[in-house]
């Protein structure tokens, strides 16, 4: 006892009639569309569709009237009184150019501020923010990485194999604010329910990550599966998309889950592949059914539950970096190089009489690179006198060091400040230097000094490397909140206060 056609109509009170757009609820297609409407229909499972139109009010100050109706056929609103109708739920009107995820209301409108993943053009600084609090993290600096998955968003592409699952495309607002997220839906049969994209097997350390949101299924696993290869121990991490926790992780791998807003989580697993390999090495997203003893990999699905999915990525490295979209081939993001060069006034700030350098930020580097937090030097390269403050993750204690070099690349003074830099929070580093004097302090550790005699070199400081060298390269991976240069050697007590306040 249902009708096949829904109508959504708009009407401004200063207008003279209603403007209709039709939706076919039998075929899931948009029918006749009024010339002032942009329409879409999305299959959300179990014979339900989300129908939406976007329109512009004809005059400022007018009150748009929105209505819903039923019809026998496309293009008509005349029906026979035979007690047939449609099921209707979840009406929403928003003053924006596209529909967002449904927000229920009672008697008052709700203002919803949801985080949206932003992008930056080539050569533009990326200032990152906490997706939950909105707080600025600072300037994002990352090394070059490649997304090895050719199809990071098109999960209906044949490159992704579906096993006892189906894919519904573009039926939810993704973390980037667009209607590009897909749904993995479990089949109503017994077995394992998953999708996977196969790549040629390779050895090394990899990180797989994907954005996921619960849609009836809350437990999901990410598993790099060897196909026709010497697999060895299972490498897998399982995540709970309801409470945002890591349910379990296999030995020998690390995993993380990060809430990015609006019910979405970015889940990641890092693992190492070694031994004799052949065939393919898959990126698998697997659905699980909870029971009293844990989670079941083999179970009978209900035919409509699943998870929303978007933004899959496999990269070489020991931690996930920012998402790199692909659409048919691998894509490489160049490393970030930030610097201020050609500024001769640095010579007036940095002098033999003494200067102080301050850094605040977080370095997440863990793969052995010696990343420079700050470097005072020349845009022409390394062969000049310079001061470097760098993070040394190759050292087990995650040291921060400061070194003054001569123009011939000889170490004149060096201090090592032990301090862990990781994702748990920012650190502050203050380094004061003058002739025969180099002192530094990092958050949570004691002041360190090198007072061995050395002749402060002749220099031409016309550049400052921000998270790297002025000439580019040797970067950290992390965020930089603040860098400051003071044209005097501040007292050690001040260095203490600057790094602990």
C-alpha positions as CSV (number, residue, x, y, z in Angstrom):
1,X,0.0,0.0,0.0
2,X,2.6,2.6,-1.0
3,X,2.9,5.2,-3.7
4,X,5.9,5.3,-6.1
5,X,6.4,9.0,-6.4
6,X,7.3,11.6,-3.7
7,X,7.1,15.3,-4.5
8,X,9.0,18.1,-2.8
9,X,7.7,21.5,-3.5
10,X,8.8,25.1,-2.7
11,X,6.9,28.3,-2.6
12,X,7.7,31.9,-1.6
13,X,4.8,33.8,-0.3
14,X,5.5,36.6,-2.8
15,X,5.4,34.0,-5.6
16,X,2.3,32.8,-7.3
17,X,2.5,29.0,-7.2
18,X,4.3,25.9,-6.0
19,X,7.4,24.5,-7.7
20,X,7.6,20.7,-7.7
21,X,10.4,18.1,-8.1
22,X,9.5,14.4,-8.3
23,X,11.4,11.4,-7.0
24,X,10.7,7.8,-8.0
25,X,10.8,5.7,-4.9
26,X,10.6,2.5,-6.9
27,X,13.7,3.0,-9.0
28,X,15.6,5.4,-6.8
29,X,15.8,8.1,-9.5
30,X,15.1,11.8,-9.7
31,X,12.2,12.5,-12.0
32,X,11.0,15.8,-13.4
33,X,13.0,18.6,-11.8
34,X,11.7,22.2,-11.5
35,X,14.1,24.6,-13.3
36,X,15.0,26.3,-10.0
37,X,15.8,23.1,-8.1
38,X,18.9,20.9,-7.9
39,X,17.8,17.5,-6.8
40,X,19.4,14.2,-5.6
41,X,18.2,10.9,-4.2
42,X,20.4,8.6,-2.1
43,X,19.7,5.0,-1.2
44,X,20.2,4.6,2.5
45,X,19.1,1.0,2.8
46,X,16.1,-1.1,3.6
47,X,14.1,0.6,0.7
48,X,14.6,4.0,2.3
49,X,15.8,7.0,0.2
50,X,17.0,10.4,1.2
51,X,15.5,12.9,-1.2
52,X,16.8,16.5,-1.3
53,X,16.6,19.7,-3.3
54,X,18.6,22.8,-3.3
55,X,17.0,26.1,-4.3
56,X,17.3,29.8,-4.0
57,X,14.6,32.0,-2.4
58,X,13.4,34.5,-5.0
59,X,13.6,37.6,-2.9
60,X,15.4,38.7,0.3
61,X,13.1,38.5,3.3
62,X,10.6,36.1,1.8
63,X,9.6,33.0,3.7
64,X,10.1,29.8,1.7
65,X,7.3,27.2,2.2
66,X,8.4,23.6,1.9
67,X,6.0,20.8,1.3
68,X,5.9,17.0,0.6
69,X,3.4,15.2,-1.4
70,X,2.6,11.9,-3.2
71,X,1.7,11.2,-6.8
72,X,0.7,8.4,-9.1
73,X,3.3,9.3,-11.8
74,X,6.1,11.7,-12.5
75,X,4.8,15.1,-13.3
76,X,1.4,15.0,-11.6
77,X,0.1,15.5,-8.1
78,X,-3.3,14.0,-8.8
79,X,-4.0,10.7,-7.0
80,X,-7.0,8.5,-6.5
81,X,-8.2,8.2,-2.9
82,X,-7.3,4.6,-2.4
83,X,-5.6,5.0,1.0
84,X,-2.1,4.4,-0.4
85,X,0.8,6.6,0.7
86,X,4.5,6.7,1.6
87,X,6.6,6.4,4.7
88,X,8.1,9.8,5.7
89,X,10.9,10.5,8.3
90,X,13.6,13.0,9.0
91,X,12.7,16.3,7.3
92,X,15.3,19.0,7.3
93,X,15.9,22.4,5.8
94,X,19.3,24.1,6.0
95,X,20.5,27.5,4.7
96,X,23.5,26.2,2.8
97,X,24.3,24.9,-0.7
98,X,24.2,21.2,0.1
99,X,22.6,18.8,2.5
100,X,24.5,17.6,5.6
101,X,24.0,14.7,7.9
102,X,20.5,14.6,9.4
103,X,20.0,16.6,12.7
104,X,16.8,15.7,14.6
105,X,14.8,18.6,16.1
106,X,11.8,18.9,18.5
107,X,10.4,22.5,18.5
108,X,13.5,24.7,18.0
109,X,16.1,24.8,15.2
110,X,19.6,23.4,15.9
111,X,22.8,25.2,14.8
112,X,25.3,22.5,14.1
113,X,29.0,23.3,13.5
114,X,30.7,20.3,12.1
115,X,34.4,20.1,11.3
116,X,35.4,19.9,7.7
117,X,38.7,18.6,6.3
118,X,40.3,21.5,4.5
119,X,42.8,21.6,1.7
120,X,45.6,24.0,0.7
121,X,46.9,24.9,-2.7
122,X,50.4,24.1,-3.7
123,X,52.8,26.5,-2.1
124,X,50.3,27.5,0.6
125,X,51.0,27.0,4.3
126,X,48.8,24.5,6.1
127,X,47.7,25.7,9.5
128,X,46.1,22.7,11.2
129,X,43.4,22.5,13.9
130,X,42.1,20.1,16.5
131,X,38.9,18.5,14.9
132,X,37.1,18.4,18.2
133,X,38.0,21.7,20.0
134,X,38.9,23.7,16.9
135,X,42.1,24.9,18.6
136,X,44.9,25.8,16.3
137,X,47.8,23.2,16.3
138,X,50.0,25.5,14.2
139,X,51.9,25.1,11.0
140,X,51.8,21.6,9.7
141,X,55.2,20.2,8.4
142,X,55.3,16.8,6.8
143,X,57.7,14.7,4.8
144,X,56.9,13.5,1.3
145,X,54.5,10.5,1.2
146,X,52.7,8.5,-1.5
147,X,49.2,7.0,-1.2
148,X,49.7,3.5,-2.8
149,X,46.0,2.8,-3.1
150,X,44.8,3.9,-6.6
151,X,41.2,4.3,-5.5
152,X,41.0,6.0,-2.1
153,X,37.3,7.0,-2.2
154,X,35.7,5.0,-5.1
155,X,35.0,1.8,-3.1
156,X,32.6,0.6,-5.8
157,X,35.5,0.5,-8.3
158,X,36.5,-3.0,-9.4
159,X,39.9,-2.6,-7.8
160,X,38.1,-3.1,-4.5
161,X,36.9,-6.7,-4.1
162,X,33.6,-7.1,-2.1
163,X,33.1,-10.3,-0.2
164,X,29.6,-10.8,1.2
165,X,29.2,-7.1,1.2
166,X,27.7,-4.4,-1.1
167,X,28.8,-0.8,-1.7
168,X,26.4,2.1,-1.7
169,X,28.1,5.2,-3.2
170,X,28.0,8.9,-2.2
171,X,25.3,8.6,0.4
172,X,26.8,10.5,3.4
173,X,28.6,13.7,4.0
174,X,32.3,12.8,4.2
175,X,34.9,14.5,6.5
176,X,35.7,16.9,3.7
177,X,32.1,18.3,3.8
178,X,31.0,16.8,0.4
179,X,28.5,14.0,-0.3
180,X,31.3,11.5,-1.2
181,X,31.3,8.9,1.5
182,X,30.3,5.3,0.7
183,X,28.6,2.6,2.7
184,X,29.8,-1.0,3.2
185,X,26.7,-3.1,3.8
186,X,26.9,-6.7,5.0
187,X,25.0,-9.4,3.0
188,X,22.3,-11.4,4.8
189,X,24.4,-14.6,4.5
190,X,26.9,-16.4,6.7
191,X,30.6,-15.8,6.3
192,X,33.2,-13.1,6.6
193,X,32.1,-9.6,5.4
194,X,34.8,-7.3,4.0
195,X,36.2,-5.3,1.1
196,X,39.8,-5.2,0.1
197,X,42.0,-3.6,-2.5
198,X,44.9,-5.7,-3.7
199,X,48.4,-4.3,-4.4
200,X,51.6,-6.0,-5.5
201,X,53.4,-7.5,-2.4
202,X,56.4,-5.5,-1.1
203,X,58.6,-5.5,2.0
204,X,59.0,-2.7,4.4
205,X,57.1,-0.7,7.0
206,X,53.7,0.5,6.0
207,X,50.8,2.4,7.6
208,X,47.2,1.8,6.4
209,X,44.5,4.3,7.4
210,X,40.9,5.0,6.6
211,X,38.0,7.2,7.8
212,X,35.1,5.1,9.2
213,X,31.7,5.8,10.8
214,X,29.3,3.3,12.4
215,X,26.1,2.6,10.5
216,X,24.7,-0.4,12.4
217,X,28.1,-2.2,12.6
218,X,30.3,-0.8,15.4
219,X,33.4,-3.2,15.3
220,X,35.7,-3.0,12.3
221,X,39.1,-4.4,11.5
222,X,41.9,-3.1,9.3
223,X,44.0,-6.0,8.0
224,X,46.9,-6.1,5.5
225,X,46.3,-9.5,4.0
226,X,49.0,-11.5,2.1
227,X,47.5,-13.1,-1.0
228,X,49.7,-15.9,-2.3
229,X,52.5,-14.8,-0.1
230,X,54.5,-15.9,2.9
231,X,52.1,-14.3,5.3
232,X,53.5,-15.2,8.7
233,X,51.6,-13.9,11.8
234,X,48.3,-12.1,11.3
235,X,48.7,-8.4,11.3
236,X,45.4,-6.6,12.3
237,X,43.9,-3.9,14.4
238,X,40.2,-3.8,15.5
239,X,38.3,-0.7,16.3
240,X,35.1,0.2,18.1
241,X,33.4,3.0,16.1
242,X,30.8,3.7,18.8
243,X,33.1,4.6,21.7
244,X,36.2,5.4,19.6
245,X,38.5,2.8,21.1
246,X,41.0,0.2,19.8
247,X,39.3,-3.1,20.5
248,X,42.4,-5.2,20.0
249,X,45.7,-5.2,18.1
250,X,47.8,-8.1,17.0
251,X,51.4,-8.5,18.2
252,X,54.0,-6.7,16.2
253,X,51.8,-3.9,15.0
254,X,50.7,-0.5,16.3
255,X,47.4,1.2,15.8
256,X,45.6,4.5,16.4
257,X,42.1,5.9,16.3
258,X,41.4,9.7,16.0
259,X,38.0,11.3,16.3
260,X,37.6,13.9,13.5
261,X,34.0,15.0,14.2
262,X,30.5,14.2,13.2
263,X,30.8,10.6,14.2
264,X,33.9,9.9,12.0
265,X,37.1,8.3,13.1
266,X,40.4,7.9,11.3
267,X,41.7,4.4,12.1
268,X,45.3,3.4,11.3
269,X,47.6,0.4,11.6
270,X,51.4,0.3,11.2
271,X,53.1,-3.0,10.4
272,X,56.2,-4.4,8.8
273,X,56.4,-6.9,5.9
274,X,59.4,-9.1,5.5
275,X,60.3,-12.5,4.1
276,X,59.6,-14.1,0.7
277,X,56.5,-12.5,-0.9
278,X,54.5,-13.2,-4.0
279,X,51.1,-12.3,-5.3
280,X,49.2,-9.4,-3.8
281,X,49.2,-7.7,-0.4
282,X,45.7,-6.4,0.3
283,X,44.2,-3.5,2.3
284,X,41.2,-5.1,4.0
285,X,38.3,-3.4,5.8
286,X,36.4,-6.1,7.7
287,X,33.1,-6.0,9.5
288,X,32.6,-7.9,12.8
289,X,29.6,-8.9,14.9
290,X,30.1,-8.6,18.7
291,X,29.2,-11.4,21.0
292,X,29.8,-12.2,24.7
293,X,33.2,-13.6,24.1
294,X,34.5,-10.9,21.7
295,X,33.9,-10.3,18.1
296,X,32.9,-12.8,15.4
297,X,34.5,-12.7,11.9
298,X,32.1,-15.3,10.5
299,X,28.4,-14.5,11.1
300,X,25.1,-14.0,9.3
301,X,24.5,-10.4,8.3
302,X,21.2,-8.7,8.3
303,X,21.4,-7.2,4.8
304,X,21.3,-3.5,5.7
305,X,23.9,-2.8,8.5
306,X,27.4,-1.7,7.8
307,X,29.8,1.2,8.1
308,X,30.4,4.5,6.3
309,X,33.8,4.6,4.7
310,X,36.0,7.3,3.0
311,X,39.6,8.2,2.4
312,X,41.7,5.0,2.5
313,X,45.4,5.3,2.4
314,X,48.5,3.0,2.4
315,X,51.9,4.7,2.8
316,X,55.4,3.7,3.4
317,X,56.3,4.9,6.9
318,X,55.9,4.2,10.6
319,X,53.0,6.7,11.2
320,X,50.1,8.1,9.3
321,X,50.3,11.5,7.6
322,X,47.6,13.7,6.3
323,X,45.2,12.2,3.8
324,X,46.2,12.1,0.1
325,X,43.2,11.5,-2.3
326,X,43.6,9.3,-5.3
327,X,41.3,8.5,-8.3
328,X,42.9,5.9,-10.5
329,X,46.6,6.0,-9.7
330,X,49.0,6.5,-6.8
331,X,49.6,10.1,-5.7
332,X,52.6,11.6,-4.0
333,X,52.5,14.7,-1.8
334,X,55.7,16.6,-1.7
335,X,57.4,17.3,1.6
336,X,56.7,20.7,3.2
337,X,59.5,23.3,3.1
338,X,58.9,26.5,5.1
339,X,61.5,29.2,5.3
340,X,62.0,33.0,5.4
341,X,65.0,33.9,3.2
342,X,66.7,37.0,1.8
343,X,66.2,38.9,5.1
344,X,69.5,40.7,5.8
345,X,68.0,42.1,9.1
346,X,68.8,38.6,10.7
347,X,72.4,39.8,10.9
348,X,71.3,42.6,13.2
349,X,69.4,40.2,15.4
350,X,72.0,37.4,15.6
351,X,75.2,38.8,16.9
352,X,78.3,37.9,18.9
353,X,76.9,39.8,21.8
354,X,74.2,37.2,22.1
355,X,70.8,36.1,20.9
356,X,68.0,33.7,21.9
357,X,65.9,31.4,19.8
358,X,62.5,30.0,21.0
359,X,60.5,27.1,19.5
360,X,57.0,25.8,20.5
361,X,55.4,22.8,18.7
362,X,55.3,19.1,18.4
363,X,57.5,16.7,16.3
364,X,56.0,13.3,15.6
365,X,59.0,12.0,13.7
366,X,59.8,8.4,14.7
367,X,61.4,6.9,11.6
368,X,65.1,7.8,12.2
369,X,65.4,11.2,10.4
370,X,67.2,14.0,12.2
371,X,64.6,16.7,11.7
372,X,65.5,20.4,12.2
373,X,63.0,22.3,14.3
374,X,64.7,25.6,13.5
375,X,67.8,26.6,11.6
376,X,69.4,30.1,11.4
377,X,71.7,30.3,8.4
378,X,71.7,31.2,4.7
379,X,69.3,30.4,1.9
380,X,72.4,29.4,-0.2
381,X,72.9,26.1,1.6
382,X,74.9,24.3,4.3
383,X,78.4,25.7,3.7
384,X,78.1,28.7,6.1
385,X,78.1,29.3,9.8
386,X,74.8,28.4,11.3
387,X,72.8,27.4,14.4
388,X,70.6,24.3,14.3
389,X,68.0,23.1,16.8
390,X,66.9,19.7,15.8
391,X,64.9,16.6,16.9
392,X,66.8,13.3,17.0
393,X,64.3,10.4,17.0
394,X,67.2,8.0,16.1
395,X,68.2,8.4,19.7
396,X,66.0,6.3,22.0
397,X,65.5,9.2,24.4
398,X,64.1,11.4,21.6
399,X,66.6,14.1,22.2
400,X,66.5,17.7,21.2
401,X,69.9,19.2,20.3
402,X,71.4,22.6,19.5
403,X,74.6,23.0,17.5
404,X,76.6,25.9,16.3
405,X,78.7,25.2,13.1
406,X,81.5,27.1,11.5
407,X,81.4,28.0,7.8
408,X,83.6,24.9,7.1
409,X,80.9,22.7,8.8
410,X,82.9,22.2,12.0
411,X,81.0,21.8,15.3
412,X,81.9,24.7,17.5
413,X,79.4,24.1,20.3
414,X,76.8,21.5,21.0
415,X,74.2,20.7,23.7
416,X,71.8,17.8,24.0
417,X,68.5,18.3,25.8
418,X,66.6,15.1,26.5
419,X,62.9,15.5,25.9
420,X,60.2,13.3,24.3
421,X,58.4,14.9,21.4
422,X,55.2,13.1,20.4
423,X,51.5,13.5,19.7
424,X,50.6,13.9,23.4
425,X,51.4,17.6,23.4
426,X,53.6,20.5,22.5
427,X,57.1,21.2,23.9
428,X,58.9,24.4,24.3
429,X,62.6,24.9,23.5
430,X,64.7,28.0,24.4
431,X,68.3,28.3,23.2
432,X,70.5,31.2,24.2
433,X,73.9,31.7,22.5
434,X,76.8,34.1,22.5
435,X,80.6,33.8,22.1
436,X,81.9,30.9,24.3
437,X,78.3,30.3,25.5
438,X,75.5,28.0,24.4
439,X,72.7,27.1,26.8
440,X,69.3,25.5,26.2
441,X,66.2,24.2,28.0
442,X,63.4,22.0,26.9
443,X,60.0,21.5,28.6
444,X,60.3,19.1,31.6
445,X,64.1,18.9,31.7
446,X,67.0,20.7,33.2
447,X,69.0,23.5,31.6
448,X,72.1,22.3,29.6
449,X,75.1,24.5,28.8
450,X,78.3,24.3,26.7
451,X,80.8,27.0,27.8
452,X,83.9,25.7,26.0
453,X,85.8,28.4,24.3
454,X,85.1,29.0,20.7
455,X,85.3,31.9,18.4
456,X,81.9,33.0,17.2
457,X,82.2,32.7,13.4
458,X,81.8,35.3,10.8
459,X,78.4,34.8,9.2
460,X,75.8,36.0,6.8
461,X,72.5,34.9,8.3
462,X,69.8,35.9,5.7
463,X,67.4,33.0,6.3
464,X,65.5,30.9,8.9
465,X,64.4,27.4,8.3
466,X,61.0,26.6,9.8
467,X,60.9,22.9,10.5
468,X,63.9,22.4,8.2
469,X,66.7,24.2,6.5
470,X,66.4,27.6,4.9
471,X,67.3,26.0,1.6
472,X,64.8,23.2,2.1
473,X,65.0,19.6,3.3
474,X,65.8,17.7,6.5
475,X,62.3,18.4,7.8
476,X,60.6,17.4,11.0
477,X,57.1,15.9,10.8
478,X,54.7,17.8,13.2
479,X,53.2,21.2,14.0
480,X,54.9,24.5,14.8
481,X,53.0,26.9,17.0
482,X,55.6,29.6,17.5
483,X,59.2,30.6,16.6
484,X,60.7,33.7,18.1
485,X,64.2,35.3,17.9
486,X,65.4,37.8,20.5
487,X,68.3,40.1,19.8
488,X,70.0,39.4,23.2
489,X,71.2,36.6,25.3
490,X,68.4,36.1,27.8
491,X,69.3,34.9,31.3
492,X,69.1,31.2,32.1
493,X,66.3,31.9,34.6
494,X,64.3,33.4,31.7
495,X,64.9,30.3,29.6
496,X,63.5,28.2,32.5
497,X,60.4,30.4,32.7
498,X,59.8,30.4,28.9
499,X,59.8,26.6,28.7
500,X,57.7,25.8,31.8
501,X,55.1,28.5,32.0
